[in-house]
Amino acid sequence: MTEFIHDDFLLKTTTARRLYHGLAEALPIIDYHNHLSARDLAEDRVFENITQLWIAGDPYKHRAMRIAGVPERFITGCATDREKFDAWAATVPQTLGNPLFPWTALELKRYFGISELLSPATAGGIWEQCNALLRTPAHSAQHLIARANVECLCTSDQLTDNLQAHARLAKSEFPTRVLPSLRVDDIATVDRAQLTERLDLFDQMGCALADHSLVEFDSEALRFLAAEYGRRGWVLQLHMGALRHTSIRLRQVAGPAGGYATIGKTCDIPSLCRFLDDVEQGGQLPRTILYPLNPADYAALATLTGSFAEDGVRGKIQLGPAWWYNDHALGIRNHLDILASYGLLSTFIGMTTDSRSLLSLVRHEYFRRVFCDWLGEQVQSGLMPDDDNLLGALVRSVCYENAHRWISQAERQGAEKQDSKTPYYAPNCPAHAPTKHHE
C-alpha cells in the first residue's frame, strides 16, 4: 500500500508535480505572521515530550478533541502528558476530511521520519520514537526551525513586551531571522504618551508588521497607529470576522485562545474603506494585509486590493491567505479562485501559519502542494498556458519572492531611520511572557 505522505502527495497532474518538485519545494519559508515563542527559540528549548511540543498549546487540536467528545481533563486539564497524547491519537482517525489529518501525518513524517498514521494502535510506538528524538540536540527548538528551511519568522508581541528574546536571537548564530511584530489587542488601552518610545523599540528590533484583530474601523486610535506604521514602513495586518466570545465556560477553562471561537459576521466594507481612505488622505497609508475569516468577504476584499493602489508599489493592499478555519485545501482553492479572478494573483504574498506550534511550518508545504495542484488544473482545463516561464515566475512570487520583498523593504526602511543598532529596554517593562493572542 502506498504511504499516505508520499513524494507526489496532493499533486495530481504532471504540471503540478513539475512545478512543486522543480520550484516550490526548495524555496525558503517566510512565515510573516505567527505566535511562536521567541523565548523558546532564544533558549533553544528542548521539549520534555511530544505532548509539550505538539499538543499542549494547539487550539486546533483542542477544538477537534472537544468535538469528538474527549473530556476536558485530557485536553487542557490535569491528565498526564501521555494520557493527553493518547486522547489525541484516538481523535486523529476521526479527523478524516479535516486538514488536521494530513497536517498530523506531515508533521510526523517531516520532523520524526514516521510514516505510520497516528491511531490508538500506533500511539505507543510513536510516543516512544518521538520522545527519544526530542532528547537529541537535532530536535531542539532552533533545529526544528532549521529543518523546515525557514528564512524569516515574524512573531506576535505585545506593546509592553521588552523583546529581550529577540535581542538574544539577533546576537546569536541562529541563521533564521526572528523579527518581532506588534500586536495591539485593545486599541482603547494604548497610551500615546509612551507609544512613540515603544514603537521605536520595535523599530530597532527589526519590526516589519503590526497586527490588529477587530470588527469596527471607526477608531481614531487605529487611524493614528496606521499612520505611524506607514511612516515607519511597517505592514498593517487586519484580522476580521472572528467571533471569539462564544462559550463562557470554555473561555474560563481554556483562556481567550482556547479553540472555541467561530466565524462571525461579514466585514463592514464601507467602514473599512473610510478608514483606509482617511489614512491615505494623510499620506501615510501603509501596505496592508486583510484577513477575513468569513469567506463571504473574499470577493469584496479581493476587489478592494485595487482601490488604494500606489504608484510603484506592487499589491499594496493584500487579500491575505486563507486564514484559520479556511487554511484547508478547499479554502485555499476557493481563495485562489477568487483572488485570481478579482485581483492579481502574481502580487499575492502567499501563505503564513498564524500558529503557535513549531511543527506547523509544514503548512507551507501543504499550501505549496495545493497551489501547484491548482495551477496544474488550470493548465489542464485550458485556463492557463502550459508555459514553465510564466508558471514558474508565479510559483516563485507567491511562495517566496513577494513576502521576501515585503519584509526586506520594511527592514531597510527601519534601518535607515535608526541612529544606532543597539537596542534599548524601556524601564519598568515586564519581562517577556506568553501573550493572550487569537488563533
LOZATOR-479491 format. One line per 3 residues: number of its first residue (from 1); their letters; for each residue x, y, z of C-alpha. Coordinates in pm, 1 decimal, always signed. Example, Ala and Ser with C-alpha at 12.3 -4.5 7.8 and 13.67 -1.06 7.14 Angstrom:
1> AS> +1230.0:-450.0:+780.0; +1367.0:-106.0:+714.0
END
This chain:
1> MTE> +0.0:+0.0:+0.0; +129.8:+348.0:-91.6; +221.9:+563.9:+205.4
4> FIH> -24.1:+844.7:+271.9; +250.0:+1111.3:+262.6; +448.3:+1029.5:-49.9
7> DDF> +651.4:+1239.8:-294.0; +350.0:+1332.2:-505.8; +103.0:+1382.9:-220.9
10> LLK> -178.7:+1614.6:-345.9; -8.0:+1655.1:-687.1; -244.1:+1500.0:-943.3
13> TTT> -105.9:+1633.2:-1271.9; +228.9:+1630.9:-1446.7; +234.8:+2010.5:-1438.0
16> ARR> +167.2:+2016.3:-1063.9; +447.8:+1770.0:-995.8; +689.6:+1960.1:-1216.8
19> LYH> +612.6:+2294.4:-1050.6; +628.9:+2161.2:-697.6; +937.6:+1941.5:-722.8
22> GLA> +1120.0:+2169.9:-963.0; +1048.4:+2500.6:-789.1; +821.7:+2531.9:-485.3
25> EAL> +965.3:+2250.8:-274.9; +1311.1:+2404.9:-231.3; +1209.1:+2767.4:-176.0
28> PII> +1284.7:+2909.5:+171.2; +994.6:+2983.2:+404.2; +898.9:+3328.9:+521.8
31> DYH> +633.6:+3296.4:+792.0; +533.8:+3658.3:+831.0; +263.1:+3608.5:+1094.2
34> NHL> +270.7:+3352.2:+1373.7; +250.1:+3316.9:+1750.6; +567.4:+3117.4:+1805.2
37> SAR> +760.7:+3180.2:+2124.0; +1073.5:+3388.9:+2067.4; +1178.3:+3284.8:+2415.3
40> DLA> +1167.5:+2914.4:+2323.3; +1385.3:+2989.8:+2022.1; +1628.5:+3212.8:+2211.0
43> EDR> +1672.6:+2945.9:+2477.6; +1677.8:+2671.8:+2211.3; +1423.1:+2486.3:+2419.2
46> VFE> +1442.8:+2108.7:+2445.1; +1089.5:+1977.3:+2484.3; +1019.0:+1723.8:+2755.4
49> NIT> +792.8:+1514.5:+2531.6; +580.6:+1523.3:+2218.1; +273.7:+1644.7:+2405.2
52> QLW> +457.1:+1954.9:+2528.0; +578.7:+2029.8:+2175.6; +277.8:+1931.5:+1971.1
55> IAG> -48.6:+1920.5:+2164.5; -39.5:+2133.2:+2480.1; -55.6:+2470.7:+2304.8
58> DPY> -250.0:+2385.2:+1988.6; -611.9:+2509.2:+1993.1; -679.0:+2343.1:+1655.4
61> KHR> -623.9:+2002.1:+1814.5; -812.5:+2101.1:+2128.5; -1115.9:+2201.9:+1923.9
64> AMR> -1121.3:+1871.3:+1733.9; -1088.1:+1672.6:+2055.7; -1383.5:+1855.9:+2211.2
67> IAG> -1597.9:+1792.4:+1903.1; -1507.4:+1422.6:+1932.7; -1630.9:+1423.2:+2291.5
70> VPE> -1294.6:+1398.0:+2468.4; -1328.6:+1512.7:+2833.0; -1155.7:+1844.0:+2902.0
73> RFI> -919.5:+1686.8:+3156.2; -749.8:+1508.9:+2863.1; -724.7:+1834.3:+2663.7
76> TGC> -627.7:+2119.4:+2896.3; -688.5:+1956.6:+3233.4; -495.0:+1755.7:+3487.9
79> ATD> -436.1:+1437.6:+3285.1; -75.4:+1331.1:+3228.1; +103.2:+1421.0:+2907.6
82> REK> +87.7:+1057.7:+2797.2; -287.4:+1047.4:+2858.1; -331.3:+1365.3:+2654.6
85> FDA> -123.1:+1219.9:+2372.2; -333.7:+903.9:+2373.5; -650.0:+1116.3:+2363.4
88> WAA> -516.8:+1296.3:+2056.7; -413.7:+966.2:+1897.0; -769.3:+838.3:+1945.0
91> TVP> -906.3:+1157.1:+1785.7; -685.4:+1161.2:+1475.4; -869.1:+881.9:+1285.0
94> QTL> -1189.1:+1079.1:+1340.7; -1042.7:+1384.6:+1165.4; -1055.5:+1230.6:+815.6
97> GNP> -1160.9:+1510.9:+581.2; -1031.8:+1778.9:+818.8; -688.7:+1938.6:+746.5
100> LFP> -569.6:+1814.6:+1085.0; -542.0:+1464.2:+939.1; -285.5:+1545.5:+666.6
103> WTA> -112.3:+1805.4:+886.4; -61.9:+1542.3:+1156.4; +80.1:+1296.0:+905.7
106> LEL> +307.1:+1560.7:+752.2; +440.0:+1671.7:+1089.6; +524.7:+1317.3:+1197.8
109> KRY> +686.3:+1243.5:+862.1; +893.3:+1558.9:+821.3; +1018.5:+1602.8:+1177.1
112> FGI> +1036.1:+1245.4:+1306.3; +1055.6:+1030.1:+993.4; +736.4:+845.5:+1092.3
115> SEL> +521.0:+719.1:+805.3; +268.0:+533.3:+1020.9; -62.8:+707.2:+1071.6
118> LSP> -130.5:+804.6:+1432.0; -403.3:+597.3:+1594.5; -461.8:+414.5:+1923.2
121> ATA> -283.4:+112.2:+1772.6; +32.0:+308.4:+1684.0; +29.6:+560.6:+1969.8
124> GGI> +269.8:+374.6:+2199.3; +543.3:+330.9:+1940.6; +508.6:+685.5:+1808.7
127> WEQ> +518.9:+826.6:+2162.7; +846.7:+646.0:+2232.8; +1005.1:+728.3:+1895.8
130> CNA> +920.1:+1098.8:+1910.5; +1034.5:+1136.8:+2270.4; +1364.0:+961.2:+2200.1
133> LLR> +1434.4:+1204.9:+1916.2; +1330.3:+1505.5:+2125.8; +1606.0:+1418.2:+2370.2
136> TPA> +1866.5:+1469.5:+2097.0; +2014.7:+1811.3:+2002.8; +1883.0:+1773.0:+1648.2
139> HSA> +1526.5:+1824.4:+1774.2; +1566.5:+2136.1:+1988.5; +1352.8:+2439.4:+1902.6
142> QHL> +1612.9:+2600.5:+1677.1; +1691.9:+2275.9:+1498.3; +1323.6:+2212.2:+1429.3
145> IAR> +1304.4:+2551.4:+1258.5; +1623.1:+2486.1:+1064.1; +1483.2:+2154.7:+935.7
148> ANV> +1196.8:+2346.1:+775.0; +1426.2:+2575.8:+571.5; +1287.5:+2889.0:+733.9
151> ECL> +1447.9:+3217.3:+630.1; +1239.9:+3451.2:+845.7; +980.4:+3430.3:+1123.6
154> CTS> +771.8:+3724.0:+1244.5; +632.3:+3656.9:+1590.8; +345.4:+3842.0:+1759.7
157> DQL> +448.1:+4061.9:+2051.1; +250.5:+4288.7:+2279.7; +326.1:+4660.1:+2301.1
160> TDN> +469.2:+4620.8:+2652.7; +697.1:+4323.3:+2575.5; +1063.9:+4402.7:+2633.7
163> LQA> +1181.5:+4193.7:+2335.4; +1484.4:+4056.8:+2519.7; +1442.0:+3719.5:+2348.9
166> HAR> +1457.9:+3890.3:+2011.3; +1770.7:+4078.0:+2115.9; +1934.8:+3747.7:+2214.1
169> LAK> +1837.7:+3589.1:+1884.0; +1972.6:+3885.8:+1686.5; +2312.6:+3840.3:+1854.1
172> SEF> +2314.3:+3461.6:+1817.8; +2435.6:+3245.7:+1531.4; +2085.1:+3115.6:+1464.8
175> PTR> +2053.1:+3160.8:+1084.6; +1676.4:+3220.3:+1076.1; +1581.1:+3586.2:+1119.9
178> VLP> +1325.5:+3610.7:+1401.2; +1160.1:+3952.5:+1396.5; +901.2:+4091.2:+1633.9
181> SLR> +570.8:+4215.4:+1501.8; +348.7:+4438.0:+1708.8; +18.0:+4301.4:+1833.0
184> VDD> -230.4:+4553.9:+1974.0; -527.8:+4364.2:+2113.0; -712.4:+4656.2:+2271.9
187> IAT> -673.2:+4986.9:+2090.1; -856.6:+5172.4:+2367.3; -576.3:+5095.5:+2612.6
190> VDR> -298.9:+5247.6:+2400.4; -114.1:+5518.0:+2596.9; +6.5:+5766.9:+2338.0
193> AQL> +246.5:+5923.8:+2585.6; +454.2:+5607.4:+2584.5; +365.6:+5492.2:+2235.7
196> TER> +649.9:+5654.7:+2042.7; +911.5:+5502.8:+2272.2; +759.7:+5158.1:+2235.9
199> LDL> +727.9:+5183.9:+1858.4; +1090.1:+5297.3:+1840.5; +1193.7:+4987.6:+2035.1
202> FDQ> +1007.8:+4761.1:+1794.2; +1162.3:+4950.6:+1503.3; +1511.4:+4898.9:+1639.9
205> MGC> +1449.0:+4528.1:+1677.6; +1352.6:+4493.8:+1311.3; +974.5:+4500.1:+1337.8
208> ALA> +816.7:+4486.5:+993.8; +447.4:+4435.0:+1068.8; +174.3:+4533.2:+1313.9
211> DHS> -140.5:+4335.2:+1374.8; -493.4:+4422.0:+1487.8; -788.6:+4190.5:+1535.6
214> LVE> -1110.0:+4386.7:+1522.9; -1462.7:+4429.5:+1397.1; -1502.9:+4809.0:+1391.0
217> FDS> -1278.6:+5050.7:+1199.7; -1413.4:+5385.4:+1320.7; -1137.6:+5446.0:+1572.7
220> EAL> -909.4:+5747.0:+1595.8; -653.4:+5531.4:+1776.5; -644.2:+5288.3:+1484.5
223> RFL> -604.1:+5573.2:+1236.6; -322.0:+5719.2:+1442.3; -144.0:+5384.2:+1465.7
226> AAE> -189.9:+5306.2:+1096.9; -29.7:+5639.5:+1007.2; +259.4:+5559.7:+1241.3
229> YGR> +306.3:+5223.6:+1072.2; +300.9:+5388.4:+730.9; +560.2:+5643.8:+837.6
232> RGW> +786.4:+5365.9:+962.7; +741.9:+5143.3:+657.6; +564.5:+4869.8:+851.8
235> VLQ> +288.2:+4647.8:+717.5; -58.4:+4674.7:+874.3; -242.4:+4346.9:+926.8
238> LHM> -617.2:+4349.3:+992.6; -779.9:+4025.4:+1109.3; -1155.5:+4044.9:+1069.3
241> GAL> -1462.3:+3830.5:+1116.4; -1381.1:+3615.4:+1419.7; -1644.1:+3571.7:+1690.0
244> RHT> -1431.2:+3494.6:+1994.6; -1690.5:+3523.0:+2271.4; -1890.4:+3203.5:+2237.4
247> SIR> -1882.9:+2968.3:+2538.9; -1818.4:+3146.1:+2868.4; -1748.4:+2805.1:+3023.4
250> LRQ> -1472.9:+2719.5:+2775.2; -1324.9:+3067.1:+2797.1; -1292.2:+3022.4:+3172.2
253> VAG> -1139.1:+2677.2:+3126.2; -909.2:+2730.4:+2827.7; -840.7:+3104.6:+2818.3
256> PAG> -904.4:+3355.5:+2538.4; -744.7:+3144.4:+2263.0; -871.6:+2802.2:+2350.9
259> GYA> -1011.0:+2682.4:+2019.2; -1380.1:+2760.4:+2074.9; -1414.7:+3074.0:+1858.7
262> TIG> -1623.6:+3065.8:+1542.5; -1672.0:+3257.4:+1217.7; -1857.3:+3581.5:+1279.8
265> KTC> -2031.6:+3836.5:+1064.1; -1903.0:+3970.7:+736.2; -1680.1:+4275.5:+722.3
268> DIP> -1821.9:+4629.0:+725.1; -1676.6:+4720.8:+386.6; -1787.4:+5089.2:+386.8
271> SLC> -1624.5:+5149.3:+727.6; -1306.6:+4972.8:+617.6; -1291.3:+5190.0:+305.4
274> RFL> -1343.2:+5507.7:+508.8; -1061.8:+5404.1:+739.8; -819.7:+5329.1:+455.5
277> DDV> -918.1:+5648.0:+273.4; -867.7:+5866.4:+581.0; -516.6:+5730.9:+634.8
280> EQG> -437.1:+5760.2:+264.4; -554.5:+6123.1:+263.1; -299.2:+6186.2:+536.5
283> GQL> -28.3:+6044.9:+310.7; +68.1:+5759.7:+544.7; -134.2:+5456.5:+429.7
286> PRT> +84.6:+5151.1:+499.2; +96.9:+4835.2:+295.3; -195.9:+4637.7:+432.4
289> ILY> -297.3:+4273.0:+459.4; -667.3:+4198.7:+503.8; -752.3:+3864.9:+667.4
292> PLN> -1126.2:+3792.4:+651.2; -1234.0:+3485.5:+847.7; -1571.8:+3480.5:+675.5
295> PAD> -1511.7:+3359.7:+316.4; -1819.7:+3553.9:+207.4; -1588.1:+3858.8:+220.8
298> YAA> -1333.6:+3724.5:-27.7; -1473.5:+3879.1:-346.7; -1533.0:+4221.7:-191.7
301> LAT> -1186.3:+4238.3:-37.6; -1017.2:+4095.6:-347.8; -1161.3:+4384.6:-547.3
304> LTG> -1059.6:+4625.6:-269.2; -695.7:+4537.1:-342.1; -729.9:+4766.4:-644.2
307> SFA> -897.9:+5054.5:-462.9; -596.9:+5203.7:-281.1; -312.9:+5138.5:-523.6
310> EDG> +5.4:+5346.7:-519.0; +249.4:+5427.8:-796.5; +537.2:+5182.6:-799.4
313> VRG> +401.9:+4959.5:-518.6; +301.6:+4606.2:-619.3; -1.8:+4477.4:-435.3
316> KIQ> -11.9:+4748.1:-170.8; -342.6:+4615.7:-35.4; -347.9:+4237.7:+2.4
319> LGP> -620.2:+3983.0:+43.8; -431.3:+3774.6:+298.3; -407.2:+3396.9:+272.6
322> AWW> -691.5:+3162.4:+361.4; -685.4:+3209.7:+737.4; -765.1:+2998.1:+1044.4
325> YND> -1073.0:+2790.5:+959.2; -1007.0:+2838.0:+586.8; -649.2:+2709.8:+554.1
328> HAL> -753.0:+2366.7:+423.9; -740.1:+2250.6:+60.8; -1097.0:+2360.6:-15.9
331> GIR> -1048.9:+2700.6:+148.3; -713.6:+2761.0:-21.3; -857.7:+2673.6:-362.6
334> NHL> -1158.1:+2899.1:-304.5; -925.6:+3181.5:-204.1; -704.9:+3130.4:-511.7
337> DIL> -1006.2:+3118.5:-745.8; -1143.9:+3445.9:-613.6; -815.2:+3633.9:-582.4
340> ASY> -708.1:+3531.6:-933.5; -1045.8:+3634.6:-1075.1; -1085.4:+3969.0:-897.6
343> GLL> -727.9:+4079.9:-833.6; -371.9:+3991.4:-932.5; -253.5:+3655.8:-806.9
346> STF> +100.9:+3746.1:-911.3; +121.7:+4006.1:-630.9; -9.4:+3773.5:-355.5
349> IGM> +232.8:+3738.1:-62.6; +141.5:+3375.4:-1.6; +99.6:+3153.4:+299.8
352> TTD> +161.6:+3217.0:+667.4; +80.5:+2981.1:+952.8; -67.6:+3210.7:+1222.6
355> SRS> +27.8:+2925.3:+1453.7; +174.8:+2855.7:+1796.9; +332.9:+2524.4:+1700.6
358> LLS> +689.6:+2488.0:+1574.8; +581.2:+2186.0:+1372.6; +302.3:+2368.1:+1189.2
361> LVR> +550.2:+2514.9:+941.7; +467.3:+2208.3:+732.0; +154.3:+2402.5:+638.8
364> HEY> +374.4:+2588.4:+393.3; +443.4:+2256.6:+221.9; +71.9:+2178.5:+232.2
367> FRR> -11.6:+2517.9:+78.6; +254.7:+2484.3:-191.3; +131.1:+2141.4:-290.9
370> VFC> -230.4:+2262.7:-308.5; -121.3:+2572.7:-502.8; +81.3:+2374.5:-756.2
373> DWL> -203.4:+2125.4:-794.6; -446.0:+2415.2:-850.7; -214.4:+2554.7:-1118.9
376> GEQ> -193.9:+2213.3:-1282.5; -572.6:+2200.4:-1300.3; -582.8:+2548.3:-1454.8
379> VQS> -345.9:+2428.1:-1725.3; -535.7:+2103.9:-1776.6; -864.1:+2292.0:-1819.9
382> GLM> -709.2:+2539.1:-2067.0; -741.3:+2841.9:-1840.3; -362.3:+2886.3:-1819.9
385> PDD> -90.0:+2804.5:-2072.0; +149.8:+2519.0:-2006.7; +440.9:+2761.2:-2004.9
388> DNL> +716.1:+2697.0:-1750.0; +840.5:+3055.2:-1765.8; +501.3:+3204.6:-1679.5
391> LGA> +401.7:+2941.0:-1426.2; +746.4:+2927.6:-1268.2; +752.2:+3303.2:-1214.1
394> LVR> +410.1:+3282.5:-1047.3; +517.4:+2998.6:-817.2; +832.7:+3180.9:-708.9
397> SVC> +643.1:+3506.0:-649.5; +360.7:+3358.4:-442.8; +561.7:+3102.1:-246.6
400> YEN> +859.5:+3320.5:-160.7; +959.3:+3632.7:-351.6; +665.5:+3862.3:-272.9
403> AHR> +684.9:+3800.8:+102.8; +1064.3:+3829.0:+91.3; +1036.1:+4163.8:-85.5
406> WIS> +781.4:+4299.6:+163.0; +980.3:+4202.6:+471.6; +1310.8:+4318.3:+324.6
409> QAE> +1164.9:+4655.6:+230.3; +1032.6:+4710.3:+582.1; +1367.7:+4611.8:+731.3
412> RQG> +1554.7:+4852.7:+503.9; +1324.2:+5140.3:+587.3; +1357.6:+5066.4:+958.0
415> AEK> +1736.7:+5051.5:+935.7; +1750.5:+5387.0:+758.2; +1566.1:+5552.1:+1048.0
418> QDS> +1788.5:+5415.6:+1321.0; +2075.3:+5619.0:+1455.8; +2208.8:+5311.7:+1636.1
421> KTP> +2164.6:+4939.6:+1600.3; +2193.4:+4886.8:+1975.7; +1850.1:+4804.2:+2122.3
424> YYA> +1736.1:+4959.9:+2444.8; +1486.0:+4839.3:+2701.0; +1216.5:+5055.2:+2845.5
427> PNC> +1223.2:+5084.8:+3225.9; +951.9:+4916.5:+3428.7; +866.5:+4691.7:+3136.8
430> PAH> +751.9:+4339.6:+3228.1; +965.3:+4050.2:+3116.2; +863.7:+3862.1:+2805.8
433> APT> +584.5:+3625.5:+2891.8; +326.4:+3419.6:+2700.0; +72.2:+3654.9:+2547.7
436> KHH> -300.1:+3610.9:+2500.5; -343.9:+3611.3:+2126.9; -600.6:+3485.3:+1881.6
439> E> -563.9:+3161.9:+1695.2
END
